[in-house]
Amino acid sequence: MKVYFDFLKDNSSVVTVYDGQQTEINRVYSFLNSAIKYEDKQATYTEKYKNGYGKEYVNFYDKDERTVPIGLIARVCGLLKGRFPGIQIGLSPRIDSMFRPKRVLTKQEIIDYAETLNIHDRKEGFKLTLREHQVELIYQAMLHRRGSFKACTASGKSLAVYVMARYMTEVEHKKIAVVVPNSGLVVQLMQNFHDDYSWDEAQENCTLIYGDSKDKLTAAQKRKLAELHLGEEVMLKPIVITTWQSLQNKEPSFFKRFDAVIVDECQGCRGPVLRQILDYCTSAENFKIGVSGTIPDDGLDAGYIESSLGKKYEIVSLWQLVEKGLITPVKVVALYVPYPLDCRTTICYSKFDEEYSIVTGNRSRFDILDMLINNKKITTEQNTVILFRNIDPLERVAAYLKEHHPEFKYSIIKGEVKANERDRIRLEMDASYGNILLGTYGCLQAGMNVKKLNNLVFGDPGKSMYMIMQSIGRIVRKCEGKEIATCYDIVDDASYMVHGRTLGDHINENYMVRHFRERVKYYNADKIPVQPVDLTGIVEADVKLDDIKQKRKEKAEKRAKELEKKKKKAANGLLKNYRRQF
């Protein structure tokens, strides 16, 4: 029995099964219909799911058109060979060319080419050479042409991207788009190209497209192009560095200019906007790659990333770089904050939003930061970053620290902070100590490369692998005098022992403890040691049961009033429609 993949359109490949009994052919199609179908776990948070509907799935195989995304062909081939031993798989010449270069570069040729670029740090004056894992990343990307490549944060992905971008434009004469997750990274990557890698012609060869970019077209330029019946793409230089947010409203014709695409922090392909952008880049079908420090192995997220780019390849992990001495060792100190015993049952049976409000609404964060500063765990001879998911707890902690610990210099990075201001903060922190940076995970988990970062505090923990491991990557860059980096992980412990007849004795855990269990899995995977510290008798959450009940009552009353308003509005609408009939 044989399976043949042929190009259909955009990012789709049609699958043809033949040379076998019809029942066997149907079995293969039936297998494909179930093999790359994944549960959408985000759907469990929707009202639809809460109202009794079952689980939702995303199927990457279209059984009507019998197609699969081109990026998933490698995964599908592996699954078919595992399920049907002896099956023969063929690729059309066009599909095959997407994964195979006309000429295979050797690793030595990559090293020799990088030497011709004369890469050196303009400020410090020292020469930069590619490390073994950077050569491996470039080699694998050039060899496979499509794929998602996992290389941990602080592994030097920017230098690898620079060498690839130069090679693609100067040797293969392609026009390339480098897509990054935020405007700060656009500025930083351009600064890397010009200052850190000493490319004097960077500005003549790179167009920057982001919120407040100088390269954005003026109204007069747009009018002139419209008169000439030309698109914005004719103004672009060989390398475009941009954010996906800046591209989301561009016309599909804009993207046809690009012969190659590199996506930095490619876990963003989980989102529909970036996937749509990559589908629009039809001229870049022979070179679409993504790099990131956090790429899942399986599940829906992995399906989305691979469908847009291609197979996942492991390049280097955090623990491997630690063993080689290329990054600073990191340890996690888990600070267990006990909650009053009379509140624990109520907290454990609360919904997540209510527990989150309880956790971020008490003063335990203030007490923990006081303890760390007073005990010289956070000092003015270090730099520290404190991360939050939401703005409100960030601003409360910032106000408290500024009032009670004025010996530190404070900076805040959140959504509305401009790219140039973020870069100024980054450079200032790299030039001095005694800084405390407070920011949101969305702004700082990627793209804030500060070597002089000693401590990380999860002021507002979560369970997202991307959020946690990308954030830890901020503090592992090597710096003179930094022997170890420390991550303080706050665990709000409202768990309690249950003596049950059916299940026996067991511990009921609140959301925050369960989320910590998930984080420990990520730490263990990268061999990061975890040191638990019980703060009983030192710090305790100042939460009162009566307050929880009162807030719950107020929330219920507010919800009831809103529901009553909706009912009255609906009734008035029905009455008006009834009157119109007469």
Rosetta blueprint (number, residue, H / E / L):
1 M L
2 K E
3 V E
4 Y E
5 F E
6 D E
7 F E
8 L E
9 K E
10 D L
11 N L
12 S E
13 S E
14 V E
15 V E
16 T E
17 V E
18 Y E
19 D L
20 G L
21 Q L
22 Q H
23 T H
24 E H
25 I H
26 N H
27 R H
28 V H
29 Y H
30 S H
31 F H
32 L H
33 N H
34 S H
35 A H
36 I L
37 K E
38 Y E
39 E E
40 D L
41 K H
42 Q H
43 A H
44 T H
45 Y H
46 T L
47 E H
48 K H
49 Y H
50 K H
51 N L
52 G L
53 Y L
54 G L
55 K L
56 E L
57 Y E
58 V E
59 N E
60 F L
61 Y L
62 D E
63 K L
64 D L
65 E L
66 R L
67 T E
68 V E
69 P E
70 I H
71 G H
72 L H
73 I H
74 A H
75 R H
76 V H
77 C H
78 G H
79 L H
80 L H
81 K H
82 G H
83 R H
84 F L
85 P L
86 G L
87 I L
88 Q E
89 I E
90 G E
91 L E
92 S L
93 P H
94 R H
95 I H
96 D H
97 S H
98 M H
99 F H
100 R L
101 P L
102 K L
103 R L
104 V L
105 L L
106 T L
107 K H
108 Q H
109 E H
110 I H
111 I H
112 D H
113 Y H
114 A H
115 E H
116 T H
117 L L
118 N L
119 I L
120 H E
121 D L
122 R L
123 K L
124 E L
125 G L
126 F L
127 K E
128 L L
129 T L
130 L L
131 R L
132 E H
133 H H
134 Q H
135 V H
136 E H
137 L H
138 I H
139 Y H
140 Q H
141 A H
142 M H
143 L H
144 H H
145 R L
146 R E
147 G E
148 S E
149 F E
150 K E
151 A E
152 C L
153 T L
154 A L
155 S L
156 G L
157 K H
158 S H
159 L H
160 A H
161 V H
162 Y H
163 V H
164 M H
165 A H
166 R H
167 Y H
168 M H
169 T H
170 E H
171 V L
172 E L
173 H L
174 K L
175 K L
176 I E
177 A E
178 V E
179 V E
180 V E
181 P L
182 N L
183 S H
184 G H
185 L H
186 V H
187 V H
188 Q H
189 L H
190 M H
191 Q H
192 N H
193 F H
194 H H
195 D H
196 D H
197 Y L
198 S L
199 W L
200 D L
201 E L
202 A H
203 Q H
204 E H
205 N H
206 C E
207 T E
208 L E
209 I E
210 Y L
211 G L
212 D L
213 S L
214 K L
215 D L
216 K L
217 L L
218 T L
219 A H
220 A H
221 Q H
222 K H
223 R H
224 K H
225 L H
226 A H
227 E H
228 L L
229 H L
230 L L
231 G L
232 E H
233 E H
234 V H
235 M H
236 L L
237 K L
238 P L
239 I E
240 V E
241 I E
242 T E
243 T E
244 W H
245 Q H
246 S H
247 L H
248 Q L
249 N L
250 K L
251 E L
252 P H
253 S H
254 F H
255 F H
256 K L
257 R L
258 F L
259 D L
260 A E
261 V E
262 I E
263 V E
264 D E
265 E L
266 C H
267 Q H
268 G H
269 C H
270 R H
271 G L
272 P H
273 V H
274 L H
275 R H
276 Q H
277 I H
278 L H
279 D H
280 Y H
281 C L
282 T H
283 S H
284 A H
285 E L
286 N L
287 F L
288 K E
289 I E
290 G E
291 V E
292 S E
293 G L
294 T L
295 I L
296 P L
297 D L
298 D L
299 G L
300 L H
301 D H
302 A H
303 G H
304 Y H
305 I H
306 E H
307 S H
308 S H
309 L L
310 G L
311 K L
312 K E
313 Y E
314 E E
315 I E
316 V E
317 S L
318 L H
319 W H
320 Q H
321 L H
322 V H
323 E H
324 K L
325 G L
326 L L
327 I L
328 T L
329 P L
330 V E
331 K E
332 V E
333 V E
334 A E
335 L E
336 Y E
337 V E
338 P E
339 Y L
340 P L
341 L H
342 D H
343 C H
344 R H
345 T H
346 T H
347 I H
348 C H
349 Y L
350 S L
351 K L
352 F H
353 D H
354 E H
355 E H
356 Y H
357 S H
358 I H
359 V H
360 T H
361 G H
362 N L
363 R L
364 S H
365 R H
366 F H
367 D H
368 I H
369 L H
370 D H
371 M H
372 L H
373 I H
374 N H
375 N L
376 K L
377 K L
378 I L
379 T L
380 T L
381 E L
382 Q L
383 N L
384 T E
385 V E
386 I E
387 L E
388 F E
389 R L
390 N L
391 I H
392 D H
393 P H
394 L H
395 E H
396 R H
397 V H
398 A H
399 A H
400 Y H
401 L H
402 K H
403 E H
404 H H
405 H L
406 P L
407 E L
408 F L
409 K E
410 Y E
411 S E
412 I E
413 I E
414 K L
415 G L
416 E L
417 V L
418 K L
419 A H
420 N H
421 E H
422 R H
423 D H
424 R H
425 I H
426 R H
427 L H
428 E H
429 M H
430 D H
431 A H
432 S L
433 Y L
434 G L
435 N E
436 I E
437 L E
438 L E
439 G E
440 T E
441 Y H
442 G H
443 C H
444 L H
445 Q L
446 A L
447 G L
448 M L
449 N L
450 V L
451 K L
452 K L
453 L L
454 N L
455 N E
456 L E
457 V E
458 F E
459 G L
460 D L
461 P L
462 G L
463 K L
464 S L
465 M H
466 Y H
467 M H
468 I H
469 M H
470 Q H
471 S H
472 I H
473 G H
474 R H
475 I H
476 V L
477 R L
478 K L
479 C L
480 E L
481 G L
482 K L
483 E L
484 I L
485 A E
486 T E
487 C E
488 Y E
489 D E
490 I E
491 V E
492 D E
493 D E
494 A L
495 S L
496 Y E
497 M E
498 V E
499 H E
500 G L
501 R L
502 T L
503 L L
504 G L
505 D E
506 H E
507 I E
508 N E
509 E L
510 N L
511 Y H
512 M H
513 V H
514 R H
515 H H
516 F H
517 R H
518 E H
519 R H
520 V H
521 K H
522 Y H
523 Y H
524 N H
525 A H
526 D L
527 K L
528 I L
529 P L
530 V E
531 Q E
532 P E
533 V E
534 D E
535 L L
536 T L
537 G L
538 I L
539 V L
540 E L
541 A L
542 D L
543 V L
544 K L
545 L H
546 D H
547 D H
548 I H
549 K H
550 Q H
551 K H
552 R H
553 K H
554 E H
555 K H
556 A H
557 E H
558 K H
559 R H
560 A H
561 K H
562 E H
563 L H
564 E H
565 K H
566 K H
567 K H
568 K H
569 K H
570 A H
571 A H
572 N H
573 G H
574 L H
575 L H
576 K H
577 N H
578 Y H
579 R H
580 R H
581 Q L
582 F L
